[in-house]
Amino acid sequence: MTVRDLAILPVKAADAAALAAAVRKNAKALHTRVRELPAWRKENEIVMKKSHFAAVLLFLAAAVGALTAGYLYIRRREKELDEYESLLFSEDFDEDEAPEADEPAEEPAAE
């Protein structure tokens, strides 16, 4: 560093401090403006961000979809069980017609 650079250093530090003070002042003003209510908004009105509203709608749609899928699955399963039960306990089934699992099937005679 040269002597000239050392002489300019306090000036640059003062400029940086002034800039920081201006940024702080503007940030306070912006923060105050953000906290104030807009003219179109009432005092006790609840406002929701659009992104939050969309997230709530998507959650509700997913919940409705899951409940619908569950209902359709249960309804289909009940129909299958009713059909199975009707086949199991039907009067049309004769035990004589059913092949016996204990008796081996007859093998044809060898020539």
N, CA, C and O atoms as CSV, one atom per row, in Angstrom:
chain,resi,resn,atom,element,x,y,z
A,1,MET,N,N,0.840,-1.175,0.000
A,1,MET,CA,C,0.000,0.000,0.000
A,1,MET,C,C,0.883,1.236,0.000
A,1,MET,O,O,1.941,1.311,0.626
A,2,THR,N,N,0.381,2.165,-0.727
A,2,THR,CA,C,1.127,3.421,-0.789
A,2,THR,C,C,0.575,4.392,0.246
A,2,THR,O,O,-0.439,4.126,0.891
A,3,VAL,N,N,1.251,5.506,0.390
A,3,VAL,CA,C,0.826,6.545,1.340
A,3,VAL,C,C,-0.505,7.130,0.902
A,3,VAL,O,O,-1.351,7.461,1.733
A,4,ARG,N,N,-0.689,7.257,-0.414
A,4,ARG,CA,C,-1.946,7.814,-0.921
A,4,ARG,C,C,-3.115,6.886,-0.587
A,4,ARG,O,O,-4.184,7.358,-0.200
A,5,ASP,N,N,-2.922,5.568,-0.732
A,5,ASP,CA,C,-3.975,4.613,-0.384
A,5,ASP,C,C,-4.317,4.704,1.099
A,5,ASP,O,O,-5.486,4.606,1.473
A,6,LEU,N,N,-3.314,4.888,1.939
A,6,LEU,CA,C,-3.556,5.015,3.370
A,6,LEU,C,C,-4.290,6.308,3.696
A,6,LEU,O,O,-5.059,6.345,4.656
A,7,ALA,N,N,-4.077,7.352,2.937
A,7,ALA,CA,C,-4.753,8.628,3.174
A,7,ALA,C,C,-6.217,8.543,2.748
A,7,ALA,O,O,-7.075,9.174,3.365
A,8,ILE,N,N,-6.515,7.772,1.701
A,8,ILE,CA,C,-7.891,7.669,1.204
A,8,ILE,C,C,-8.713,6.686,2.047
A,8,ILE,O,O,-9.942,6.748,2.024
A,9,LEU,N,N,-8.082,5.806,2.768
A,9,LEU,CA,C,-8.774,4.775,3.548
A,9,LEU,C,C,-9.792,5.348,4.532
A,9,LEU,O,O,-10.909,4.833,4.576
A,10,PRO,N,N,-9.479,6.396,5.337
A,10,PRO,CA,C,-10.511,6.941,6.233
A,10,PRO,C,C,-11.692,7.545,5.478
A,10,PRO,O,O,-12.821,7.491,5.967
A,11,VAL,N,N,-11.459,8.110,4.317
A,11,VAL,CA,C,-12.546,8.694,3.527
A,11,VAL,C,C,-13.485,7.588,3.047
A,11,VAL,O,O,-14.708,7.722,3.095
A,12,LYS,N,N,-12.884,6.496,2.585
A,12,LYS,CA,C,-13.709,5.367,2.138
A,12,LYS,C,C,-14.476,4.759,3.305
A,12,LYS,O,O,-15.626,4.353,3.137
A,13,ALA,N,N,-13.870,4.687,4.475
A,13,ALA,CA,C,-14.560,4.162,5.651
A,13,ALA,C,C,-15.729,5.060,6.035
A,13,ALA,O,O,-16.780,4.563,6.439
A,14,ALA,N,N,-15.563,6.371,5.916
A,14,ALA,CA,C,-16.647,7.308,6.226
A,14,ALA,C,C,-17.785,7.154,5.228
A,14,ALA,O,O,-18.957,7.199,5.601
A,15,ASP,N,N,-17.434,6.971,3.947
A,15,ASP,CA,C,-18.466,6.746,2.927
A,15,ASP,C,C,-19.246,5.458,3.204
A,15,ASP,O,O,-20.468,5.427,3.058
A,16,ALA,N,N,-18.549,4.413,3.597
A,16,ALA,CA,C,-19.210,3.142,3.908
A,16,ALA,C,C,-20.121,3.297,5.118
A,16,ALA,O,O,-21.209,2.722,5.141
A,17,ALA,N,N,-19.701,4.060,6.122
A,17,ALA,CA,C,-20.532,4.283,7.303
A,17,ALA,C,C,-21.774,5.083,6.941
A,17,ALA,O,O,-22.860,4.797,7.444
A,18,ALA,N,N,-21.630,6.083,6.077
A,18,ALA,CA,C,-22.785,6.881,5.644
A,18,ALA,C,C,-23.758,6.019,4.848
A,18,ALA,O,O,-24.975,6.130,4.999
A,19,LEU,N,N,-23.208,5.167,4.005
A,19,LEU,CA,C,-24.057,4.259,3.228
A,19,LEU,C,C,-24.819,3.303,4.147
A,19,LEU,O,O,-26.006,3.053,3.940
A,20,ALA,N,N,-24.140,2.775,5.155
A,20,ALA,CA,C,-24.795,1.863,6.098
A,20,ALA,C,C,-25.902,2.579,6.864
A,20,ALA,O,O,-26.960,1.998,7.105
A,21,ALA,N,N,-25.674,3.820,7.247
A,21,ALA,CA,C,-26.697,4.587,7.955
A,21,ALA,C,C,-27.902,4.836,7.058
A,21,ALA,O,O,-29.041,4.761,7.519
A,22,ALA,N,N,-27.668,5.130,5.789
A,22,ALA,CA,C,-28.775,5.369,4.856
A,22,ALA,C,C,-29.575,4.091,4.631
A,22,ALA,O,O,-30.804,4.124,4.568
A,23,VAL,N,N,-28.878,2.972,4.511
A,23,VAL,CA,C,-29.570,1.693,4.327
A,23,VAL,C,C,-30.406,1.368,5.554
A,23,VAL,O,O,-31.537,0.896,5.434
A,24,ARG,N,N,-29.852,1.621,6.731
A,24,ARG,CA,C,-30.589,1.339,7.968
A,24,ARG,C,C,-31.829,2.205,8.073
A,24,ARG,O,O,-32.891,1.727,8.473
A,25,LYS,N,N,-31.703,3.478,7.715
A,25,LYS,CA,C,-32.846,4.394,7.767
A,25,LYS,C,C,-33.932,3.951,6.784
A,25,LYS,O,O,-35.113,3.928,7.131
A,26,ASN,N,N,-33.537,3.602,5.567
A,26,ASN,CA,C,-34.508,3.155,4.567
A,26,ASN,C,C,-35.147,1.830,4.972
A,26,ASN,O,O,-36.335,1.617,4.728
A,27,ALA,N,N,-34.379,0.948,5.582
A,27,ALA,CA,C,-34.929,-0.331,6.023
A,27,ALA,C,C,-35.965,-0.126,7.112
A,27,ALA,O,O,-36.989,-0.809,7.124
A,28,LYS,N,N,-35.714,0.824,8.048
A,28,LYS,CA,C,-36.697,1.121,9.093
A,28,LYS,C,C,-37.972,1.680,8.484
A,28,LYS,O,O,-39.070,1.307,8.897
A,29,ALA,N,N,-37.841,2.564,7.514
A,29,ALA,CA,C,-39.019,3.141,6.867
A,29,ALA,C,C,-39.802,2.064,6.129
A,29,ALA,O,O,-41.031,2.041,6.189
A,30,LEU,N,N,-39.112,1.186,5.442
A,30,LEU,CA,C,-39.773,0.100,4.726
A,30,LEU,C,C,-40.474,-0.836,5.705
A,30,LEU,O,O,-41.604,-1.262,5.461
A,31,HIS,N,N,-39.813,-1.152,6.801
A,31,HIS,CA,C,-40.409,-2.023,7.813
A,31,HIS,C,C,-41.663,-1.383,8.396
A,31,HIS,O,O,-42.658,-2.071,8.624
A,32,THR,N,N,-41.628,-0.087,8.637
A,32,THR,CA,C,-42.794,0.617,9.176
A,32,THR,C,C,-43.931,0.597,8.170
A,32,THR,O,O,-45.086,0.400,8.548
A,33,ARG,N,N,-43.620,0.801,6.879
A,33,ARG,CA,C,-44.665,0.784,5.867
A,33,ARG,C,C,-45.277,-0.596,5.706
A,33,ARG,O,O,-46.476,-0.712,5.451
A,34,VAL,N,N,-44.488,-1.626,5.847
A,34,VAL,CA,C,-45.007,-2.980,5.708
A,34,VAL,C,C,-45.947,-3.310,6.860
A,34,VAL,O,O,-46.932,-4.023,6.668
A,35,ARG,N,N,-45.660,-2.804,8.042
A,35,ARG,CA,C,-46.483,-3.112,9.203
A,35,ARG,C,C,-47.804,-2.354,9.199
A,35,ARG,O,O,-48.757,-2.785,9.849
A,36,GLU,N,N,-47.884,-1.243,8.486
A,36,GLU,CA,C,-49.128,-0.475,8.411
A,36,GLU,C,C,-50.128,-1.206,7.521
A,36,GLU,O,O,-49.745,-1.916,6.591
A,37,LEU,N,N,-51.417,-1.022,7.820
A,37,LEU,CA,C,-52.456,-1.654,7.012
A,37,LEU,C,C,-52.642,-0.891,5.709
A,37,LEU,O,O,-52.628,0.340,5.707
A,38,PRO,N,N,-52.814,-1.598,4.611
A,38,PRO,CA,C,-53.136,-0.907,3.359
A,38,PRO,C,C,-54.508,-0.238,3.471
A,38,PRO,O,O,-55.310,-0.588,4.336
A,39,ALA,N,N,-54.760,0.709,2.604
A,39,ALA,CA,C,-56.016,1.464,2.661
A,39,ALA,C,C,-57.219,0.576,2.348
A,39,ALA,O,O,-58.308,0.823,2.866
A,40,TRP,N,N,-57.049,-0.449,1.515
A,40,TRP,CA,C,-58.171,-1.291,1.109
A,40,TRP,C,C,-58.504,-2.377,2.120
A,40,TRP,O,O,-59.527,-3.051,1.990
A,41,ARG,N,N,-57.662,-2.552,3.114
A,41,ARG,CA,C,-57.869,-3.639,4.075
A,41,ARG,C,C,-58.510,-3.116,5.353
A,41,ARG,O,O,-58.128,-2.064,5.864
A,42,LYS,N,N,-59.483,-3.856,5.862
A,42,LYS,CA,C,-60.155,-3.485,7.107
A,42,LYS,C,C,-59.311,-3.907,8.293
A,42,LYS,O,O,-58.361,-4.676,8.144
A,43,GLU,N,N,-59.652,-3.408,9.463
A,43,GLU,CA,C,-58.845,-3.645,10.663
A,43,GLU,C,C,-58.837,-5.115,11.087
A,43,GLU,O,O,-57.767,-5.659,11.361
A,44,ASN,N,N,-59.990,-5.765,11.148
A,44,ASN,CA,C,-60.076,-7.137,11.663
A,44,ASN,C,C,-60.195,-8.184,10.555
A,44,ASN,O,O,-60.619,-9.310,10.812
A,45,GLU,N,N,-59.832,-7.831,9.359
A,45,GLU,CA,C,-59.946,-8.745,8.233
A,45,GLU,C,C,-58.752,-9.701,8.210
A,45,GLU,O,O,-57.610,-9.291,8.420
A,46,ILE,N,N,-59.032,-10.966,7.955
A,46,ILE,CA,C,-57.976,-11.974,7.876
A,46,ILE,C,C,-57.590,-12.126,6.412
A,46,ILE,O,O,-58.444,-12.344,5.552
A,47,VAL,N,N,-56.303,-12.010,6.141
A,47,VAL,CA,C,-55.813,-12.095,4.769
A,47,VAL,C,C,-54.888,-13.299,4.670
A,47,VAL,O,O,-54.040,-13.516,5.536
A,48,MET,N,N,-55.060,-14.086,3.599
A,48,MET,CA,C,-54.225,-15.262,3.380
A,48,MET,C,C,-53.426,-15.052,2.093
A,48,MET,O,O,-53.944,-14.529,1.106
A,49,LYS,N,N,-52.170,-15.466,2.119
A,49,LYS,CA,C,-51.362,-15.368,0.917
A,49,LYS,C,C,-51.906,-16.329,-0.135
A,49,LYS,O,O,-52.473,-17.372,0.191
A,50,LYS,N,N,-51.724,-15.961,-1.398
A,50,LYS,CA,C,-52.226,-16.805,-2.487
A,50,LYS,C,C,-51.552,-18.165,-2.496
A,50,LYS,O,O,-52.184,-19.176,-2.801
A,51,SER,N,N,-50.280,-18.189,-2.165
A,51,SER,CA,C,-49.583,-19.473,-2.160
A,51,SER,C,C,-50.107,-20.381,-1.048
A,51,SER,O,O,-50.203,-21.594,-1.233
A,52,HIS,N,N,-50.444,-19.801,0.101
A,52,HIS,CA,C,-51.000,-20.602,1.197
A,52,HIS,C,C,-52.391,-21.108,0.826
A,52,HIS,O,O,-52.746,-22.247,1.127
A,53,PHE,N,N,-53.175,-20.253,0.171
A,53,PHE,CA,C,-54.505,-20.653,-0.258
A,53,PHE,C,C,-54.426,-21.814,-1.242
A,53,PHE,O,O,-55.203,-22.764,-1.154
A,54,ALA,N,N,-53.486,-21.734,-2.177
A,54,ALA,CA,C,-53.313,-22.818,-3.148
A,54,ALA,C,C,-52.871,-24.104,-2.454
A,54,ALA,O,O,-53.314,-25.193,-2.821
A,55,ALA,N,N,-52.003,-23.982,-1.455
A,55,ALA,CA,C,-51.549,-25.167,-0.723
A,55,ALA,C,C,-52.711,-25.813,0.036
A,55,ALA,O,O,-52.821,-27.039,0.074
A,56,VAL,N,N,-53.563,-25.005,0.630
A,56,VAL,CA,C,-54.727,-25.541,1.349
A,56,VAL,C,C,-55.674,-26.230,0.374
A,56,VAL,O,O,-56.191,-27.308,0.668
A,57,LEU,N,N,-55.904,-25.615,-0.786
A,57,LEU,CA,C,-56.774,-26.240,-1.791
A,57,LEU,C,C,-56.214,-27.574,-2.283
A,57,LEU,O,O,-56.958,-28.541,-2.443
A,58,LEU,N,N,-54.906,-27.625,-2.522
A,58,LEU,CA,C,-54.290,-28.874,-2.967
A,58,LEU,C,C,-54.376,-29.950,-1.895
A,58,LEU,O,O,-54.602,-31.119,-2.206
A,59,PHE,N,N,-54.198,-29.564,-0.636
A,59,PHE,CA,C,-54.317,-30.530,0.456
A,59,PHE,C,C,-55.738,-31.085,0.530
A,59,PHE,O,O,-55.929,-32.292,0.680
A,60,LEU,N,N,-56.733,-30.203,0.425
A,60,LEU,CA,C,-58.125,-30.662,0.471
A,60,LEU,C,C,-58.444,-31.559,-0.729
A,60,LEU,O,O,-59.154,-32.555,-0.587
A,61,ALA,N,N,-57.928,-31.214,-1.897
A,61,ALA,CA,C,-58.164,-32.051,-3.078
A,61,ALA,C,C,-57.519,-33.421,-2.899
A,61,ALA,O,O,-58.103,-34.435,-3.282
A,62,ALA,N,N,-56.328,-33.457,-2.324
A,62,ALA,CA,C,-55.664,-34.742,-2.082
A,62,ALA,C,C,-56.440,-35.569,-1.068
A,62,ALA,O,O,-56.561,-36.784,-1.222
A,63,ALA,N,N,-56.964,-34.925,-0.035
A,63,ALA,CA,C,-57.739,-35.646,0.980
A,63,ALA,C,C,-59.016,-36.210,0.367
A,63,ALA,O,O,-59.375,-37.357,0.635
A,64,VAL,N,N,-59.698,-35.427,-0.443
A,64,VAL,CA,C,-60.920,-35.909,-1.102
A,64,VAL,C,C,-60.584,-37.064,-2.041
A,64,VAL,O,O,-61.322,-38.048,-2.092
A,65,GLY,N,N,-59.495,-36.962,-2.774
A,65,GLY,CA,C,-59.085,-38.040,-3.675
A,65,GLY,C,C,-58.779,-39.322,-2.927
A,65,GLY,O,O,-59.153,-40.409,-3.368
A,66,ALA,N,N,-58.098,-39.199,-1.790
A,66,ALA,CA,C,-57.769,-40.393,-0.999
A,66,ALA,C,C,-59.033,-41.027,-0.431
A,66,ALA,O,O,-59.170,-42.251,-0.442
A,67,LEU,N,N,-59.943,-40.220,0.056
A,67,LEU,CA,C,-61.199,-40.769,0.593
A,67,LEU,C,C,-62.027,-41.433,-0.509
A,67,LEU,O,O,-62.622,-42.487,-0.287
A,68,THR,N,N,-62.066,-40.829,-1.679
A,68,THR,CA,C,-62.807,-41.413,-2.799
A,68,THR,C,C,-62.185,-42.744,-3.228
A,68,THR,O,O,-62.898,-43.716,-3.478
A,69,ALA,N,N,-60.871,-42.782,-3.311
A,69,ALA,CA,C,-60.196,-44.031,-3.687
A,69,ALA,C,C,-60.464,-45.117,-2.654
A,69,ALA,O,O,-60.691,-46.271,-3.019
A,70,GLY,N,N,-60.443,-44.773,-1.389
A,70,GLY,CA,C,-60.742,-45.743,-0.331
A,70,GLY,C,C,-62.168,-46.259,-0.423
A,70,GLY,O,O,-62.413,-47.456,-0.278
A,71,TYR,N,N,-63.109,-45.348,-0.665
A,71,TYR,CA,C,-64.511,-45.745,-0.787
A,71,TYR,C,C,-64.716,-46.680,-1.969
A,71,TYR,O,O,-65.393,-47.701,-1.848
A,72,LEU,N,N,-64.128,-46.331,-3.120
A,72,LEU,CA,C,-64.287,-47.181,-4.303
A,72,LEU,C,C,-63.646,-48.549,-4.105
A,72,LEU,O,O,-64.188,-49.559,-4.555
A,73,TYR,N,N,-62.501,-48.592,-3.436
A,73,TYR,CA,C,-61.844,-49.872,-3.166
A,73,TYR,C,C,-62.709,-50.737,-2.263
A,73,TYR,O,O,-62.881,-51.926,-2.529
A,74,ILE,N,N,-63.249,-50.163,-1.211
A,74,ILE,CA,C,-64.081,-50.928,-0.273
A,74,ILE,C,C,-65.347,-51.414,-0.958
A,74,ILE,O,O,-65.772,-52.550,-0.749
A,75,ARG,N,N,-65.957,-50.552,-1.783
A,75,ARG,CA,C,-67.179,-50.958,-2.483
A,75,ARG,C,C,-66.898,-52.115,-3.444
A,75,ARG,O,O,-67.677,-53.066,-3.510
A,76,ARG,N,N,-65.790,-52.040,-4.191
A,76,ARG,CA,C,-65.434,-53.124,-5.112
A,76,ARG,C,C,-65.132,-54.406,-4.353
A,76,ARG,O,O,-65.531,-55.489,-4.780
A,77,ARG,N,N,-64.436,-54.294,-3.243
A,77,ARG,CA,C,-64.081,-55.459,-2.428
A,77,ARG,C,C,-65.335,-56.113,-1.840
A,77,ARG,O,O,-65.420,-57.339,-1.767
A,78,GLU,N,N,-66.299,-55.302,-1.424
A,78,GLU,CA,C,-67.550,-55.868,-0.899
A,78,GLU,C,C,-68.304,-56.620,-1.987
A,78,GLU,O,O,-68.896,-57.667,-1.726
A,79,LYS,N,N,-68.283,-56.088,-3.210
A,79,LYS,CA,C,-68.944,-56.802,-4.308
A,79,LYS,C,C,-68.269,-58.148,-4.567
A,79,LYS,O,O,-68.946,-59.153,-4.787
A,80,GLU,N,N,-66.946,-58.170,-4.542
A,80,GLU,CA,C,-66.212,-59.427,-4.741
A,80,GLU,C,C,-66.521,-60.420,-3.625
A,80,GLU,O,O,-66.709,-61.608,-3.884
A,81,LEU,N,N,-66.573,-59.942,-2.398
A,81,LEU,CA,C,-66.869,-60.833,-1.274
A,81,LEU,C,C,-68.296,-61.341,-1.333
A,81,LEU,O,O,-68.547,-62.498,-0.997
A,82,ASP,N,N,-69.239,-60.506,-1.750
A,82,ASP,CA,C,-70.627,-60.956,-1.898
A,82,ASP,C,C,-70.734,-62.028,-2.974
A,82,ASP,O,O,-71.459,-63.009,-2.810
A,83,GLU,N,N,-70.010,-61.839,-4.078
A,83,GLU,CA,C,-70.026,-62.835,-5.142
A,83,GLU,C,C,-69.408,-64.146,-4.657
A,83,GLU,O,O,-69.945,-65.221,-4.925
A,84,TYR,N,N,-68.303,-64.063,-3.957
A,84,TYR,CA,C,-67.654,-65.261,-3.426
A,84,TYR,C,C,-68.566,-65.968,-2.423
A,84,TYR,O,O,-68.673,-67.194,-2.425
A,85,GLU,N,N,-69.214,-65.191,-1.579
A,85,GLU,CA,C,-70.116,-65.774,-0.580
A,85,GLU,C,C,-71.302,-66.445,-1.259
A,85,GLU,O,O,-71.734,-67.516,-0.833
A,86,SER,N,N,-71.834,-65.825,-2.313
A,86,SER,CA,C,-72.968,-66.437,-3.011
A,86,SER,C,C,-72.548,-67.739,-3.700
A,86,SER,O,O,-73.329,-68.689,-3.747
A,87,LEU,N,N,-71.336,-67.790,-4.229
A,87,LEU,CA,C,-70.860,-69.033,-4.830
A,87,LEU,C,C,-70.579,-70.095,-3.778
A,87,LEU,O,O,-70.828,-71.279,-4.005
A,88,LEU,N,N,-70.073,-69.685,-2.651
A,88,LEU,CA,C,-69.705,-70.620,-1.599
A,88,LEU,C,C,-70.929,-71.274,-0.967
A,88,LEU,O,O,-70.930,-72.476,-0.703
A,89,PHE,N,N,-71.959,-70.488,-0.730
A,89,PHE,CA,C,-73.138,-71.005,-0.036
A,89,PHE,C,C,-74.327,-71.228,-0.965
A,89,PHE,O,O,-75.463,-71.270,-0.494
A,90,SER,N,N,-74.102,-71.369,-2.255
A,90,SER,CA,C,-75.211,-71.560,-3.177
A,90,SER,C,C,-75.748,-72.989,-3.058
A,90,SER,O,O,-75.032,-73.907,-2.658
A,91,GLU,N,N,-76.998,-73.152,-3.406
A,91,GLU,CA,C,-77.666,-74.452,-3.324
A,91,GLU,C,C,-77.445,-75.262,-4.597
A,91,GLU,O,O,-77.770,-76.449,-4.627
A,92,ASP,N,N,-76.908,-74.659,-5.636
A,92,ASP,CA,C,-76.731,-75.340,-6.910
A,92,ASP,C,C,-75.567,-76.318,-6.898
A,92,ASP,O,O,-75.464,-77.159,-7.791
A,93,PHE,N,N,-74.722,-76.231,-5.945
A,93,PHE,CA,C,-73.512,-77.058,-5.902
A,93,PHE,C,C,-73.852,-78.423,-5.317
A,93,PHE,O,O,-74.344,-78.512,-4.192
A,94,ASP,N,N,-73.594,-79.480,-6.070
A,94,ASP,CA,C,-73.815,-80.844,-5.585
A,94,ASP,C,C,-72.466,-81.461,-5.276
A,94,ASP,O,O,-71.503,-81.300,-6.026
A,95,GLU,N,N,-72.412,-82.167,-4.164
A,95,GLU,CA,C,-71.154,-82.786,-3.765
A,95,GLU,C,C,-70.825,-83.987,-4.654
A,95,GLU,O,O,-69.657,-84.343,-4.805
A,96,ASP,N,N,-71.851,-84.612,-5.242
A,96,ASP,CA,C,-71.619,-85.787,-6.079
A,96,ASP,C,C,-70.885,-85.420,-7.373
A,96,ASP,O,O,-70.112,-86.218,-7.903
A,97,GLU,N,N,-71.130,-84.219,-7.870
A,97,GLU,CA,C,-70.510,-83.814,-9.123
A,97,GLU,C,C,-69.048,-83.427,-8.942
A,97,GLU,O,O,-68.270,-83.474,-9.895
A,98,ALA,N,N,-68.678,-83.054,-7.755
A,98,ALA,CA,C,-67.304,-82.600,-7.517
A,98,ALA,C,C,-66.373,-83.804,-7.496
A,98,ALA,O,O,-66.704,-84.817,-6.881
A,99,PRO,N,N,-65.233,-83.724,-8.143
A,99,PRO,CA,C,-64.280,-84.851,-8.112
A,99,PRO,C,C,-63.643,-84.942,-6.733
A,99,PRO,O,O,-63.351,-83.936,-6.086
A,100,GLU,N,N,-63.442,-86.159,-6.317
A,100,GLU,CA,C,-62.829,-86.383,-5.010
A,100,GLU,C,C,-61.331,-86.164,-5.122
A,100,GLU,O,O,-60.697,-86.664,-6.051
A,101,ALA,N,N,-60.786,-85.452,-4.223
A,101,ALA,CA,C,-59.353,-85.173,-4.257
A,101,ALA,C,C,-58.571,-86.349,-3.684
A,101,ALA,O,O,-57.391,-86.511,-3.996
A,102,ASP,N,N,-59.214,-87.183,-2.841
A,102,ASP,CA,C,-58.513,-88.299,-2.209
A,102,ASP,C,C,-58.306,-89.476,-3.172
A,102,ASP,O,O,-57.302,-90.180,-3.073
A,103,GLU,N,N,-59.235,-89.692,-4.091
A,103,GLU,CA,C,-59.137,-90.817,-5.025
A,103,GLU,C,C,-58.230,-90.443,-6.195
A,103,GLU,O,O,-58.404,-89.383,-6.796
A,104,PRO,N,N,-57.271,-91.296,-6.523
A,104,PRO,CA,C,-56.434,-90.976,-7.682
A,104,PRO,C,C,-57.214,-91.170,-8.983
A,104,PRO,O,O,-58.122,-91.999,-9.039
A,105,ALA,N,N,-56.885,-90.448,-9.980
A,105,ALA,CA,C,-57.570,-90.573,-11.257
A,105,ALA,C,C,-57.172,-91.901,-11.901
A,105,ALA,O,O,-56.045,-92.368,-11.740
A,106,GLU,N,N,-58.122,-92.508,-12.638
A,106,GLU,CA,C,-57.862,-93.801,-13.273
A,106,GLU,C,C,-56.893,-93.602,-14.432
A,106,GLU,O,O,-57.042,-92.700,-15.257
A,107,GLU,N,N,-55.904,-94.472,-14.460
A,107,GLU,CA,C,-54.918,-94.394,-15.539
A,107,GLU,C,C,-55.340,-95.371,-16.634
A,107,GLU,O,O,-55.832,-96.455,-16.321
A,108,PRO,N,N,-55.164,-95.024,-17.889
A,108,PRO,CA,C,-55.548,-95.960,-18.966
A,108,PRO,C,C,-54.595,-97.149,-18.964
A,108,PRO,O,O,-53.419,-97.031,-18.619
A,109,ALA,N,N,-55.136,-98.298,-19.360
A,109,ALA,CA,C,-54.363,-99.537,-19.391
A,109,ALA,C,C,-53.271,-99.441,-20.431
A,109,ALA,O,O,-53.478,-98.885,-21.509
A,110,ALA,N,N,-52.118,-99.976,-20.115
A,110,ALA,CA,C,-50.988,-99.948,-21.061
A,110,ALA,C,C,-51.180,-101.043,-22.098
A,110,ALA,O,O,-51.658,-102.115,-21.726
A,111,GLU,N,N,-50.855,-100.864,-23.327
A,111,GLU,CA,C,-51.020,-101.870,-24.392
A,111,GLU,C,C,-49.816,-102.717,-24.554
A,111,GLU,O,O,-49.796,-103.606,-25.405
